[in-house]
Amino acid sequence: MAGDPITMAAHGLPLLLQDTPIEGEWTEGAAWLHALGDVGPWFLLAAALFFIARAVANRHRYRALDLLGQAEQERVHQAIREVEARTVGEILPVVLERSDPHPATAWRAACATLLVGSTLLVRILPWGDPLWLMACQFALAAAGFALARKLPHLARMFVFETRASSVAEEQALQEFYREGLHKTEAATGVLLFVSLFERRVIVLADEGIAARVPSDTWSKVDDAILDGVAGGNLADGLVNGLHRCGDVLAEHFPWTDGDRNEVPDRLVVRRE
């Protein structure tokens, strides 16, 4: 038919196709991918530098001895002595760098780096050469894995909060029994547990205290320690938390003549 862009090849006539550009969503998608290809590598570089710089700047927040040097530890020891002079309770602060190795975090970081990197480097990666493509993607994943292993602040981004809570609570319970806080005569042992990587503060009181002090009472102790951590001064947080804990114990379990020190006055600081 005249004017028809497609003419069937009947009677030996050639097949004619009308050369019409594709409009609409396909061209818009192609333009979007083209723009992403232009800015993707620069965006990836900027994001990588930002997250690495932030993680390096915050490394000290995950190192127990950086936060609690000799002078800071002595301040905490002094606060323990002052608090326990007012109560028969036995208080032990324990600070750990982490409650669990979290091996999955490095693999999650590797997968995220691989996916994001492959997307942002879509126009650079050698898609036509499978071996080189695999090598480049392996390098992306390896970079994410290595950075997560070396930089705790970066690795922390790949830890689920429910997981952080569960491992910290389990470790706090282990520390309570490991340090013998369950062996006091009147069941008046209290653990102030801080896990830096998980960003958790947990107060565990033995049954003698739990029977008389509501569990939500310890939230002020948690807040005091967390405020110190957030402000970059864990020692201040521990000292304030100890004094708030002492106020509670002095009210319900005041010091009496003949009271003996059943748990040594000390601060436990354990590196990873």
Phi, psi and omega per residue, in radians:
M1 nan 2.478 -3.114
A2 -1.151 2.395 3.106
G3 1.488 -0.160 3.136
D4 -1.300 2.192 -3.095
P5 -1.189 -0.341 3.133
I6 -2.041 2.087 3.138
T7 -1.978 2.076 -3.100
M8 -1.097 2.532 -3.053
A9 -1.432 0.769 3.062
A10 -1.423 2.696 3.101
H11 1.053 0.476 3.071
G12 1.379 0.132 -3.139
L13 -1.424 2.517 -3.136
P14 -1.239 2.719 3.090
L15 -1.460 2.147 -3.106
L16 -1.893 2.303 3.098
L17 -2.027 2.359 3.123
Q18 -1.384 2.201 -3.122
D19 -1.478 1.621 -3.089
T20 -2.078 2.189 3.128
P21 -1.114 2.528 3.126
I22 -1.427 2.221 -3.108
E23 -1.923 3.009 3.010
G24 1.664 -2.452 -2.983
E25 -1.149 -0.588 -3.105
W26 -1.124 -0.787 -3.126
T27 -1.208 -0.614 3.089
E28 -1.143 -0.731 3.108
G29 -1.113 -0.701 3.124
A30 -1.117 -0.698 3.116
A31 -1.127 -0.678 3.127
W32 -1.122 -0.770 3.120
L33 -1.146 -0.639 3.115
H34 -1.109 -0.767 3.122
A35 -1.141 -0.706 3.109
L36 -1.083 -0.692 3.118
G37 -1.114 -0.562 3.138
D38 -1.266 -0.783 -3.038
V39 -1.685 -0.270 -3.054
G40 -0.940 -0.906 -3.125
P41 -1.039 -0.682 3.139
W42 -1.225 -0.668 3.094
F43 -1.129 -0.725 3.114
L44 -1.091 -0.756 3.126
L45 -1.096 -0.797 -3.132
A46 -1.112 -0.761 -3.141
A47 -1.121 -0.737 3.139
A48 -1.083 -0.795 3.136
L49 -1.105 -0.688 -3.134
F50 -1.111 -0.888 -3.081
F51 -1.190 -0.635 3.116
I52 -1.189 -0.779 3.132
A53 -1.076 -0.746 3.128
R54 -1.134 -0.699 -3.139
A55 -1.165 -0.705 3.114
V56 -1.139 -0.730 -3.131
A57 -1.136 -0.429 -3.089
N58 -1.820 0.186 -3.099
R59 -1.047 -0.627 -3.081
H60 -1.132 -0.400 -3.131
R61 -1.200 -0.248 -3.120
Y62 -1.921 0.138 3.124
R63 -1.942 1.963 -3.017
A64 -1.066 -0.733 -3.085
L65 -1.334 -0.326 3.005
D66 -1.260 -0.627 -3.129
L67 -1.447 -0.502 -3.082
L68 -2.226 1.431 3.050
G69 -1.322 -3.026 -3.094
Q70 -1.060 -0.751 -3.121
A71 -1.152 -0.735 -3.139
E72 -1.154 -0.695 3.116
Q73 -1.119 -0.643 3.112
E74 -1.150 -0.660 3.079
R75 -1.052 -0.751 3.141
V76 -1.162 -0.722 3.100
H77 -1.021 -0.757 3.136
Q78 -1.102 -0.705 3.117
A79 -1.126 -0.655 3.108
I80 -1.097 -0.779 -3.140
R81 -1.098 -0.726 -3.140
E82 -1.140 -0.740 -3.102
V83 -1.186 -0.790 -3.071
E84 -1.271 -0.209 3.033
A85 -1.296 -0.202 -3.098
R86 -1.847 -0.119 -3.006
T87 -2.580 2.767 3.049
V88 -1.511 -0.067 3.100
G89 -1.191 2.710 3.125
E90 -2.045 2.033 -3.049
I91 -1.959 2.310 3.111
L92 -2.305 1.995 3.026
P93 -1.473 2.362 3.079
V94 -2.232 2.196 3.137
V95 -2.080 2.123 3.085
L96 -2.011 2.604 3.055
E97 -1.248 -0.622 3.054
R98 -2.770 2.674 -3.138
S99 -1.630 -0.247 -3.084
D100 -2.729 2.591 3.125
P101 -1.180 -0.417 -3.114
H102 0.879 1.050 -3.090
P103 -1.082 -0.436 -3.096
A104 -1.235 -0.340 -3.072
T105 -1.100 -0.715 -3.130
A106 -1.139 -0.653 3.118
W107 -1.220 -0.645 3.073
R108 -1.127 -0.707 3.104
A109 -1.115 -0.673 3.116
A110 -1.106 -0.784 3.136
C111 -1.126 -0.738 -3.140
A112 -1.123 -0.738 3.130
T113 -1.131 -0.695 3.120
L114 -1.090 -0.836 -3.087
L115 -1.185 -0.851 -3.115
V116 -1.158 -0.762 -3.141
G117 -1.095 -0.737 3.138
S118 -1.123 -0.601 3.130
T119 -1.243 -0.806 -3.072
L120 -1.342 -0.359 3.124
L121 -1.832 0.480 -3.016
V122 -1.012 -0.577 -3.093
R123 -1.585 -0.102 -3.101
I124 -1.809 -0.621 -3.075
L125 -1.114 2.518 -3.093
P126 -1.420 1.315 -3.073
W127 -1.096 -0.431 -3.136
G128 -1.425 -0.153 -3.129
D129 -2.115 1.723 -3.041
P130 -0.979 -0.705 -3.091
L131 -1.148 -0.810 3.121
W132 -1.179 -0.615 3.102
L133 -1.091 -0.796 3.111
M134 -1.093 -0.674 3.136
A135 -1.129 -0.751 3.131
C136 -1.151 -0.743 -3.132
Q137 -1.215 -0.601 3.051
F138 -1.101 -0.707 3.117
A139 -1.106 -0.700 3.095
L140 -1.070 -0.847 -3.135
A141 -1.121 -0.716 -3.141
A142 -1.112 -0.644 3.119
A143 -1.118 -0.789 3.102
G144 -1.093 -0.712 3.131
F145 -1.093 -0.849 -3.093
A146 -1.135 -0.721 -3.123
L147 -1.149 -0.676 3.122
A148 -1.166 -0.563 3.121
R149 -1.274 -0.553 -3.056
K150 -1.616 -0.453 -3.025
L151 -2.081 1.757 -3.095
P152 -1.015 -0.639 -3.105
H153 -1.117 -0.618 3.090
L154 -1.266 -0.753 3.132
A155 -1.078 -0.593 -3.095
R156 -1.074 -0.417 3.123
M157 -1.143 -0.335 -3.055
F158 -1.910 0.356 3.076
V159 -1.877 2.204 3.086
F160 -1.232 2.464 -3.086
E161 -1.129 -0.590 3.090
T162 -1.125 -0.659 3.095
R163 -1.164 -0.745 3.120
A164 -1.047 -0.748 -3.136
S165 -1.153 -0.766 -3.053
S166 -1.159 -0.752 -3.117
V167 -1.244 -0.598 3.107
A168 -1.168 -0.740 3.123
E169 -1.118 -0.713 3.116
E170 -1.126 -0.748 -3.139
Q171 -1.174 -0.671 3.117
A172 -1.060 -0.736 3.121
L173 -1.107 -0.712 3.096
Q174 -1.097 -0.729 3.135
E175 -1.134 -0.636 -3.136
F176 -1.022 -0.796 -3.124
Y177 -1.396 -0.578 3.133
R178 -1.101 -0.663 -3.097
E179 -1.543 0.064 3.049
G180 1.283 0.407 -3.132
L181 -1.257 -0.211 3.112
H182 -1.534 0.008 -3.042
K183 -1.790 0.056 -3.123
T184 -1.180 2.629 -3.019
E185 -1.062 -0.731 -3.101
A186 -1.800 0.264 -3.121
A187 0.952 0.911 -3.082
T188 -2.043 0.510 3.098
G189 -1.433 2.481 3.121
V190 -2.321 2.272 3.073
L191 -1.867 2.222 2.972
L192 -1.824 1.845 -2.999
F193 -1.889 2.268 3.114
V194 -2.211 2.171 3.067
S195 -2.034 1.950 -2.960
L196 -1.199 -0.835 -3.083
F197 -1.123 -0.751 -3.141
E198 -1.338 -0.221 -3.122
R199 1.000 0.886 -3.096
R200 -2.226 2.437 2.994
V201 -2.111 2.227 -3.097
I202 -2.293 2.289 3.054
V203 -1.884 2.120 3.089
L204 -2.032 2.117 3.120
A205 -1.969 2.459 3.139
D206 -1.189 2.965 -2.977
E207 -1.105 -0.506 3.118
G208 -1.108 -0.663 3.103
I209 -1.395 -0.752 -3.110
A210 -1.047 -0.480 -3.129
A211 -1.249 -0.359 -3.062
R212 -2.064 -0.289 -3.096
V213 -2.038 2.113 3.110
P214 -1.027 2.521 -3.071
S215 -1.093 -0.559 -3.123
D216 -1.264 -0.135 3.104
T217 -1.097 -0.536 -3.042
W218 -1.375 -0.075 -3.129
S219 -1.082 -0.579 3.106
K220 -1.178 -0.576 3.067
V221 -1.171 -0.785 3.088
D222 -0.990 -0.835 -3.093
D223 -1.076 -0.713 -3.124
A224 -1.082 -0.757 -3.132
I225 -1.234 -0.738 3.138
L226 -1.112 -0.627 3.085
D227 -1.080 -0.693 3.098
G228 -1.139 -0.743 3.116
V229 -1.095 -0.800 -3.129
A230 -1.097 -0.596 3.132
G231 -1.460 0.040 3.117
G232 1.386 0.283 -3.140
N233 -2.352 1.514 -3.105
L234 -1.135 -0.612 -3.131
A235 -1.060 -0.771 3.085
D236 -1.052 -0.736 3.132
G237 -1.095 -0.745 3.126
L238 -1.150 -0.744 3.134
V239 -1.088 -0.814 3.120
N240 -1.125 -0.707 3.106
G241 -1.118 -0.684 3.106
L242 -1.096 -0.766 -3.122
H243 -1.174 -0.648 3.086
R244 -1.180 -0.690 3.075
C245 -1.111 -0.702 3.112
G246 -1.098 -0.642 3.110
D247 -1.073 -0.719 -3.140
V248 -1.168 -0.821 -3.086
L249 -1.197 -0.638 3.132
A250 -1.138 -0.526 3.113
E251 -1.261 -0.744 -3.051
H252 -1.708 -0.473 -3.102
F253 -2.379 1.178 -3.098
P254 -1.164 2.757 3.138
W255 -1.154 2.495 3.101
T256 -2.278 2.715 3.089
D257 -1.031 2.434 3.125
G258 1.555 -0.062 3.128
D259 -1.165 2.389 3.133
R260 -2.015 2.689 -3.099
N261 -1.442 1.782 -3.049
E262 -1.493 -0.411 3.099
V263 -2.165 2.182 -3.112
P264 -0.941 2.471 3.105
D265 -1.313 1.794 -3.103
R266 -2.746 2.867 3.055
L267 -1.995 2.218 3.109
V268 -1.662 2.118 3.095
V269 -2.162 2.068 -3.062
R270 -2.160 2.205 3.108
R271 -1.368 2.927 -3.131
E272 -1.090 nan nan
